[in-house]
Amino acid sequence: MFSDISYGKGLFVTLIANRSNCFVGVQISILNITDRATGIQIGLWNRIGARASPFINIGY
């Protein structure tokens, strides 16, 4: 239901929330939060660093 990782690479799908410090790949969940990312977040609320957006967020 909840994923909390330091570094992630690949596809992460959880029911409620994904949380990571650094991420490369795709996160799919209701809530996605990461400090640094290269990839895509899909969910109701997504945050990469200070940038947040609903539905889709892209980090590069």
PyMOL Python script that loads the backbone (N, CA, C, O; Angstrom):
from pymol import cmd

cmd.read_pdbstr("""\
ATOM      1  N   MET A   1       0.805  -1.205   0.000  1.00  0.00           N
ATOM      2  CA  MET A   1       0.000   0.000   0.000  1.00  0.00           C
ATOM      3  C   MET A   1       0.846   1.267   0.000  1.00  0.00           C
ATOM      4  O   MET A   1       0.442   2.282  -0.567  1.00  0.00           O
ATOM      5  N   PHE A   2       2.024   1.216   0.635  1.00  0.00           N
ATOM      6  CA  PHE A   2       2.877   2.393   0.745  1.00  0.00           C
ATOM      7  C   PHE A   2       4.314   1.974   0.456  1.00  0.00           C
ATOM      8  O   PHE A   2       4.808   1.007   1.036  1.00  0.00           O
ATOM      9  N   SER A   3       4.977   2.689  -0.427  1.00  0.00           N
ATOM     10  CA  SER A   3       6.359   2.394  -0.776  1.00  0.00           C
ATOM     11  C   SER A   3       7.234   3.571  -0.362  1.00  0.00           C
ATOM     12  O   SER A   3       6.970   4.705  -0.760  1.00  0.00           O
ATOM     13  N   ASP A   4       8.268   3.316   0.430  1.00  0.00           N
ATOM     14  CA  ASP A   4       9.202   4.353   0.875  1.00  0.00           C
ATOM     15  C   ASP A   4      10.613   3.850   0.615  1.00  0.00           C
ATOM     16  O   ASP A   4      11.097   2.953   1.305  1.00  0.00           O
ATOM     17  N   ILE A   5      11.282   4.438  -0.397  1.00  0.00           N
ATOM     18  CA  ILE A   5      12.606   3.973  -0.790  1.00  0.00           C
ATOM     19  C   ILE A   5      13.581   5.137  -0.865  1.00  0.00           C
ATOM     20  O   ILE A   5      13.175   6.288  -1.021  1.00  0.00           O
ATOM     21  N   SER A   6      14.852   4.836  -0.755  1.00  0.00           N
ATOM     22  CA  SER A   6      15.877   5.857  -0.865  1.00  0.00           C
ATOM     23  C   SER A   6      16.187   6.143  -2.332  1.00  0.00           C
ATOM     24  O   SER A   6      16.200   7.299  -2.754  1.00  0.00           O
ATOM     25  N   TYR A   7      16.436   5.090  -3.104  1.00  0.00           N
ATOM     26  CA  TYR A   7      16.722   5.226  -4.537  1.00  0.00           C
ATOM     27  C   TYR A   7      15.920   4.179  -5.282  1.00  0.00           C
ATOM     28  O   TYR A   7      15.952   3.001  -4.924  1.00  0.00           O
ATOM     29  N   GLY A   8      15.202   4.593  -6.314  1.00  0.00           N
ATOM     30  CA  GLY A   8      14.399   3.653  -7.085  1.00  0.00           C
ATOM     31  C   GLY A   8      14.656   3.777  -8.564  1.00  0.00           C
ATOM     32  O   GLY A   8      14.895   4.869  -9.080  1.00  0.00           O
ATOM     33  N   LYS A   9      14.606   2.636  -9.250  1.00  0.00           N
ATOM     34  CA  LYS A   9      14.789   2.612 -10.692  1.00  0.00           C
ATOM     35  C   LYS A   9      13.835   1.581 -11.269  1.00  0.00           C
ATOM     36  O   LYS A   9      13.861   0.415 -10.875  1.00  0.00           O
ATOM     37  N   GLY A  10      12.983   2.013 -12.213  1.00  0.00           N
ATOM     38  CA  GLY A  10      12.038   1.087 -12.824  1.00  0.00           C
ATOM     39  C   GLY A  10      10.603   1.548 -12.682  1.00  0.00           C
ATOM     40  O   GLY A  10      10.319   2.746 -12.702  1.00  0.00           O
ATOM     41  N   LEU A  11       9.700   0.591 -12.539  1.00  0.00           N
ATOM     42  CA  LEU A  11       8.272   0.855 -12.418  1.00  0.00           C
ATOM     43  C   LEU A  11       7.840   0.562 -10.989  1.00  0.00           C
ATOM     44  O   LEU A  11       8.059  -0.539 -10.483  1.00  0.00           O
ATOM     45  N   PHE A  12       7.225   1.552 -10.334  1.00  0.00           N
ATOM     46  CA  PHE A  12       6.711   1.385  -8.978  1.00  0.00           C
ATOM     47  C   PHE A  12       5.219   1.673  -8.985  1.00  0.00           C
ATOM     48  O   PHE A  12       4.792   2.775  -9.328  1.00  0.00           O
ATOM     49  N   VAL A  13       4.433   0.679  -8.605  1.00  0.00           N
ATOM     50  CA  VAL A  13       2.984   0.814  -8.555  1.00  0.00           C
ATOM     51  C   VAL A  13       2.534   0.438  -7.151  1.00  0.00           C
ATOM     52  O   VAL A  13       2.798  -0.671  -6.687  1.00  0.00           O
ATOM     53  N   THR A  14       1.852   1.362  -6.470  1.00  0.00           N
ATOM     54  CA  THR A  14       1.272   1.082  -5.161  1.00  0.00           C
ATOM     55  C   THR A  14      -0.152   1.627  -5.114  1.00  0.00           C
ATOM     56  O   THR A  14      -0.554   2.429  -5.957  1.00  0.00           O
ATOM     57  N   LEU A  15      -0.892   1.183  -4.131  1.00  0.00           N
ATOM     58  CA  LEU A  15      -2.291   1.587  -4.024  1.00  0.00           C
ATOM     59  C   LEU A  15      -2.437   3.009  -3.484  1.00  0.00           C
ATOM     60  O   LEU A  15      -3.253   3.778  -3.991  1.00  0.00           O
ATOM     61  N   ILE A  16      -1.648   3.373  -2.452  1.00  0.00           N
ATOM     62  CA  ILE A  16      -1.853   4.666  -1.802  1.00  0.00           C
ATOM     63  C   ILE A  16      -0.747   5.670  -2.098  1.00  0.00           C
ATOM     64  O   ILE A  16      -1.042   6.759  -2.590  1.00  0.00           O
ATOM     65  N   ALA A  17       0.540   5.342  -1.813  1.00  0.00           N
ATOM     66  CA  ALA A  17       1.587   6.363  -1.941  1.00  0.00           C
ATOM     67  C   ALA A  17       2.949   5.773  -2.275  1.00  0.00           C
ATOM     68  O   ALA A  17       3.306   4.690  -1.811  1.00  0.00           O
ATOM     69  N   ASN A  18       3.708   6.508  -3.095  1.00  0.00           N
ATOM     70  CA  ASN A  18       5.110   6.242  -3.388  1.00  0.00           C
ATOM     71  C   ASN A  18       5.920   7.405  -2.852  1.00  0.00           C
ATOM     72  O   ASN A  18       5.577   8.561  -3.099  1.00  0.00           O
ATOM     73  N   ARG A  19       7.008   7.117  -2.112  1.00  0.00           N
ATOM     74  CA  ARG A  19       7.886   8.162  -1.584  1.00  0.00           C
ATOM     75  C   ARG A  19       9.318   7.721  -1.840  1.00  0.00           C
ATOM     76  O   ARG A  19       9.681   6.586  -1.530  1.00  0.00           O
ATOM     77  N   SER A  20      10.150   8.622  -2.413  1.00  0.00           N
ATOM     78  CA  SER A  20      11.554   8.295  -2.662  1.00  0.00           C
ATOM     79  C   SER A  20      12.407   9.553  -2.607  1.00  0.00           C
ATOM     80  O   SER A  20      11.905  10.665  -2.766  1.00  0.00           O
ATOM     81  N   ASN A  21      13.697   9.365  -2.382  1.00  0.00           N
ATOM     82  CA  ASN A  21      14.639  10.482  -2.418  1.00  0.00           C
ATOM     83  C   ASN A  21      15.094  10.756  -3.843  1.00  0.00           C
ATOM     84  O   ASN A  21      15.169  11.913  -4.258  1.00  0.00           O
ATOM     85  N   CYS A  22      15.398   9.708  -4.594  1.00  0.00           N
ATOM     86  CA  CYS A  22      15.838   9.830  -5.973  1.00  0.00           C
ATOM     87  C   CYS A  22      15.191   8.708  -6.770  1.00  0.00           C
ATOM     88  O   CYS A  22      15.199   7.555  -6.339  1.00  0.00           O
ATOM     89  N   PHE A  23      14.631   9.035  -7.927  1.00  0.00           N
ATOM     90  CA  PHE A  23      13.885   8.047  -8.688  1.00  0.00           C
ATOM     91  C   PHE A  23      14.135   8.197 -10.177  1.00  0.00           C
ATOM     92  O   PHE A  23      14.216   9.311 -10.695  1.00  0.00           O
ATOM     93  N   VAL A  24      14.258   7.062 -10.867  1.00  0.00           N
ATOM     94  CA  VAL A  24      14.387   7.032 -12.324  1.00  0.00           C
ATOM     95  C   VAL A  24      13.379   6.011 -12.835  1.00  0.00           C
ATOM     96  O   VAL A  24      13.492   4.824 -12.527  1.00  0.00           O
ATOM     97  N   GLY A  25      12.395   6.457 -13.611  1.00  0.00           N
ATOM     98  CA  GLY A  25      11.402   5.534 -14.145  1.00  0.00           C
ATOM     99  C   GLY A  25       9.987   6.069 -14.058  1.00  0.00           C
ATOM    100  O   GLY A  25       9.737   7.240 -14.342  1.00  0.00           O
ATOM    101  N   VAL A  26       9.048   5.192 -13.656  1.00  0.00           N
ATOM    102  CA  VAL A  26       7.626   5.537 -13.606  1.00  0.00           C
ATOM    103  C   VAL A  26       7.068   5.199 -12.225  1.00  0.00           C
ATOM    104  O   VAL A  26       7.280   4.101 -11.712  1.00  0.00           O
ATOM    105  N   GLN A  27       6.357   6.146 -11.634  1.00  0.00           N
ATOM    106  CA  GLN A  27       5.652   5.934 -10.377  1.00  0.00           C
ATOM    107  C   GLN A  27       4.156   6.076 -10.643  1.00  0.00           C
ATOM    108  O   GLN A  27       3.716   7.067 -11.227  1.00  0.00           O
ATOM    109  N   ILE A  28       3.374   5.079 -10.213  1.00  0.00           N
ATOM    110  CA  ILE A  28       1.923   5.122 -10.368  1.00  0.00           C
ATOM    111  C   ILE A  28       1.291   4.853  -9.012  1.00  0.00           C
ATOM    112  O   ILE A  28       1.498   3.795  -8.417  1.00  0.00           O
ATOM    113  N   SER A  29       0.513   5.829  -8.527  1.00  0.00           N
ATOM    114  CA  SER A  29      -0.166   5.706  -7.243  1.00  0.00           C
ATOM    115  C   SER A  29      -1.104   6.903  -7.061  1.00  0.00           C
ATOM    116  O   SER A  29      -1.139   7.796  -7.908  1.00  0.00           O
ATOM    117  N   ILE A  30      -1.849   6.925  -5.979  1.00  0.00           N
ATOM    118  CA  ILE A  30      -2.696   8.084  -5.682  1.00  0.00           C
ATOM    119  C   ILE A  30      -1.821   9.286  -5.346  1.00  0.00           C
ATOM    120  O   ILE A  30      -2.100  10.397  -5.796  1.00  0.00           O
ATOM    121  N   LEU A  31      -0.756   9.076  -4.552  1.00  0.00           N
ATOM    122  CA  LEU A  31       0.150  10.132  -4.115  1.00  0.00           C
ATOM    123  C   LEU A  31       1.587   9.713  -4.433  1.00  0.00           C
ATOM    124  O   LEU A  31       2.034   8.654  -3.994  1.00  0.00           O
ATOM    125  N   ASN A  32       2.310  10.539  -5.193  1.00  0.00           N
ATOM    126  CA  ASN A  32       3.702  10.281  -5.544  1.00  0.00           C
ATOM    127  C   ASN A  32       4.555  11.470  -5.103  1.00  0.00           C
ATOM    128  O   ASN A  32       4.287  12.610  -5.481  1.00  0.00           O
ATOM    129  N   ILE A  33       5.590  11.193  -4.297  1.00  0.00           N
ATOM    130  CA  ILE A  33       6.457  12.256  -3.799  1.00  0.00           C
ATOM    131  C   ILE A  33       7.907  11.813  -3.947  1.00  0.00           C
ATOM    132  O   ILE A  33       8.266  10.711  -3.530  1.00  0.00           O
ATOM    133  N   THR A  34       8.741  12.661  -4.538  1.00  0.00           N
ATOM    134  CA  THR A  34      10.167  12.391  -4.640  1.00  0.00           C
ATOM    135  C   THR A  34      10.935  13.702  -4.617  1.00  0.00           C
ATOM    136  O   THR A  34      10.411  14.742  -5.016  1.00  0.00           O
ATOM    137  N   ASP A  35      12.181  13.653  -4.148  1.00  0.00           N
ATOM    138  CA  ASP A  35      13.009  14.851  -4.101  1.00  0.00           C
ATOM    139  C   ASP A  35      13.632  15.150  -5.464  1.00  0.00           C
ATOM    140  O   ASP A  35      13.658  16.303  -5.896  1.00  0.00           O
ATOM    141  N   ARG A  36      14.137  14.106  -6.148  1.00  0.00           N
ATOM    142  CA  ARG A  36      14.721  14.251  -7.490  1.00  0.00           C
ATOM    143  C   ARG A  36      14.231  13.100  -8.350  1.00  0.00           C
ATOM    144  O   ARG A  36      14.139  11.966  -7.880  1.00  0.00           O
ATOM    145  N   ALA A  37      13.915  13.386  -9.614  1.00  0.00           N
ATOM    146  CA  ALA A  37      13.409  12.315 -10.477  1.00  0.00           C
ATOM    147  C   ALA A  37      13.736  12.570 -11.935  1.00  0.00           C
ATOM    148  O   ALA A  37      13.808  13.709 -12.397  1.00  0.00           O
ATOM    149  N   THR A  38      13.930  11.467 -12.642  1.00  0.00           N
ATOM    150  CA  THR A  38      13.989  11.451 -14.089  1.00  0.00           C
ATOM    151  C   THR A  38      12.957  10.427 -14.504  1.00  0.00           C
ATOM    152  O   THR A  38      13.190   9.222 -14.404  1.00  0.00           O
ATOM    153  N   GLY A  39      11.822  10.902 -14.968  1.00  0.00           N
ATOM    154  CA  GLY A  39      10.756   9.981 -15.326  1.00  0.00           C
ATOM    155  C   GLY A  39       9.385  10.609 -15.201  1.00  0.00           C
ATOM    156  O   GLY A  39       9.232  11.830 -15.259  1.00  0.00           O
ATOM    157  N   ILE A  40       8.380   9.746 -15.026  1.00  0.00           N
ATOM    158  CA  ILE A  40       6.983  10.179 -15.029  1.00  0.00           C
ATOM    159  C   ILE A  40       6.292   9.701 -13.759  1.00  0.00           C
ATOM    160  O   ILE A  40       6.498   8.575 -13.306  1.00  0.00           O
ATOM    161  N   GLN A  41       5.472  10.574 -13.199  1.00  0.00           N
ATOM    162  CA  GLN A  41       4.600  10.229 -12.085  1.00  0.00           C
ATOM    163  C   GLN A  41       3.155  10.353 -12.552  1.00  0.00           C
ATOM    164  O   GLN A  41       2.778  11.344 -13.177  1.00  0.00           O
ATOM    165  N   ILE A  42       2.350   9.336 -12.243  1.00  0.00           N
ATOM    166  CA  ILE A  42       0.933   9.331 -12.610  1.00  0.00           C
ATOM    167  C   ILE A  42       0.120   9.076 -11.344  1.00  0.00           C
ATOM    168  O   ILE A  42       0.296   8.051 -10.684  1.00  0.00           O
ATOM    169  N   GLY A  43      -0.776  10.015 -11.005  1.00  0.00           N
ATOM    170  CA  GLY A  43      -1.603   9.862  -9.810  1.00  0.00           C
ATOM    171  C   GLY A  43      -2.439  11.103  -9.559  1.00  0.00           C
ATOM    172  O   GLY A  43      -2.405  12.052 -10.342  1.00  0.00           O
ATOM    173  N   LEU A  44      -3.187  11.094  -8.468  1.00  0.00           N
ATOM    174  CA  LEU A  44      -4.008  12.264  -8.136  1.00  0.00           C
ATOM    175  C   LEU A  44      -3.160  13.460  -7.722  1.00  0.00           C
ATOM    176  O   LEU A  44      -3.508  14.597  -8.040  1.00  0.00           O
ATOM    177  N   TRP A  45      -2.042  13.224  -7.013  1.00  0.00           N
ATOM    178  CA  TRP A  45      -1.143  14.312  -6.631  1.00  0.00           C
ATOM    179  C   TRP A  45       0.293  13.830  -6.762  1.00  0.00           C
ATOM    180  O   TRP A  45       0.648  12.777  -6.233  1.00  0.00           O
ATOM    181  N   ASN A  46       1.124  14.601  -7.469  1.00  0.00           N
ATOM    182  CA  ASN A  46       2.499  14.232  -7.760  1.00  0.00           C
ATOM    183  C   ASN A  46       3.424  15.393  -7.423  1.00  0.00           C
ATOM    184  O   ASN A  46       3.133  16.544  -7.749  1.00  0.00           O
ATOM    185  N   ARG A  47       4.552  15.082  -6.763  1.00  0.00           N
ATOM    186  CA  ARG A  47       5.505  16.140  -6.423  1.00  0.00           C
ATOM    187  C   ARG A  47       6.921  15.648  -6.695  1.00  0.00           C
ATOM    188  O   ARG A  47       7.324  14.577  -6.242  1.00  0.00           O
ATOM    189  N   ILE A  48       7.670  16.464  -7.450  1.00  0.00           N
ATOM    190  CA  ILE A  48       9.098  16.265  -7.668  1.00  0.00           C
ATOM    191  C   ILE A  48       9.780  17.539  -7.180  1.00  0.00           C
ATOM    192  O   ILE A  48       9.644  18.593  -7.801  1.00  0.00           O
ATOM    193  N   GLY A  49      10.516  17.446  -6.065  1.00  0.00           N
ATOM    194  CA  GLY A  49      11.141  18.633  -5.473  1.00  0.00           C
ATOM    195  C   GLY A  49      10.087  19.632  -5.056  1.00  0.00           C
ATOM    196  O   GLY A  49       9.187  19.305  -4.281  1.00  0.00           O
ATOM    197  N   ALA A  50      10.192  20.856  -5.566  1.00  0.00           N
ATOM    198  CA  ALA A  50       9.222  21.904  -5.233  1.00  0.00           C
ATOM    199  C   ALA A  50       8.063  21.954  -6.227  1.00  0.00           C
ATOM    200  O   ALA A  50       7.065  22.628  -5.973  1.00  0.00           O
ATOM    201  N   ARG A  51       8.182  21.251  -7.358  1.00  0.00           N
ATOM    202  CA  ARG A  51       7.152  21.282  -8.396  1.00  0.00           C
ATOM    203  C   ARG A  51       6.112  20.204  -8.131  1.00  0.00           C
ATOM    204  O   ARG A  51       6.458  19.032  -7.982  1.00  0.00           O
ATOM    205  N   ALA A  52       4.862  20.582  -8.071  1.00  0.00           N
ATOM    206  CA  ALA A  52       3.768  19.636  -7.827  1.00  0.00           C
ATOM    207  C   ALA A  52       2.671  19.853  -8.851  1.00  0.00           C
ATOM    208  O   ALA A  52       2.434  20.971  -9.307  1.00  0.00           O
ATOM    209  N   SER A  53       2.003  18.756  -9.206  1.00  0.00           N
ATOM    210  CA  SER A  53       0.895  18.868 -10.146  1.00  0.00           C
ATOM    211  C   SER A  53      -0.028  17.655 -10.009  1.00  0.00           C
ATOM    212  O   SER A  53       0.415  16.579  -9.606  1.00  0.00           O
ATOM    213  N   PRO A  54      -1.295  17.825 -10.340  1.00  0.00           N
ATOM    214  CA  PRO A  54      -2.208  16.685 -10.328  1.00  0.00           C
ATOM    215  C   PRO A  54      -2.068  15.865 -11.611  1.00  0.00           C
ATOM    216  O   PRO A  54      -1.658  16.385 -12.649  1.00  0.00           O
ATOM    217  N   PHE A  55      -2.407  14.599 -11.527  1.00  0.00           N
ATOM    218  CA  PHE A  55      -2.517  13.651 -12.625  1.00  0.00           C
ATOM    219  C   PHE A  55      -1.176  13.221 -13.237  1.00  0.00           C
ATOM    220  O   PHE A  55      -0.840  12.042 -13.126  1.00  0.00           O
ATOM    221  N   ILE A  56      -0.397  14.089 -13.868  1.00  0.00           N
ATOM    222  CA  ILE A  56       0.871  13.690 -14.490  1.00  0.00           C
ATOM    223  C   ILE A  56       1.946  14.726 -14.174  1.00  0.00           C
ATOM    224  O   ILE A  56       1.712  15.930 -14.279  1.00  0.00           O
ATOM    225  N   ASN A  57       3.125  14.246 -13.787  1.00  0.00           N
ATOM    226  CA  ASN A  57       4.269  15.106 -13.516  1.00  0.00           C
ATOM    227  C   ASN A  57       5.495  14.468 -14.162  1.00  0.00           C
ATOM    228  O   ASN A  57       5.702  13.261 -14.035  1.00  0.00           O
ATOM    229  N   ILE A  58       6.301  15.257 -14.845  1.00  0.00           N
ATOM    230  CA  ILE A  58       7.469  14.736 -15.548  1.00  0.00           C
ATOM    231  C   ILE A  58       8.726  15.390 -14.983  1.00  0.00           C
ATOM    232  O   ILE A  58       8.813  16.614 -14.881  1.00  0.00           O
ATOM    233  N   GLY A  59       9.688  14.564 -14.623  1.00  0.00           N
ATOM    234  CA  GLY A  59      10.976  15.054 -14.143  1.00  0.00           C
ATOM    235  C   GLY A  59      12.057  14.766 -15.167  1.00  0.00           C
ATOM    236  O   GLY A  59      12.045  13.719 -15.814  1.00  0.00           O
ATOM    237  N   TYR A  60      12.996  15.697 -15.316  1.00  0.00           N
ATOM    238  CA  TYR A  60      14.088  15.499 -16.282  1.00  0.00           C
ATOM    239  C   TYR A  60      15.391  15.983 -15.751  1.00  0.00           C
ATOM    240  O   TYR A  60      16.410  15.890 -16.436  1.00  0.00           O
TER     241      TYR A  60
END
""", "prot")
cmd.dss("prot")
cmd.show_as("cartoon", "prot")
cmd.util.cbc("prot")
cmd.orient("prot")
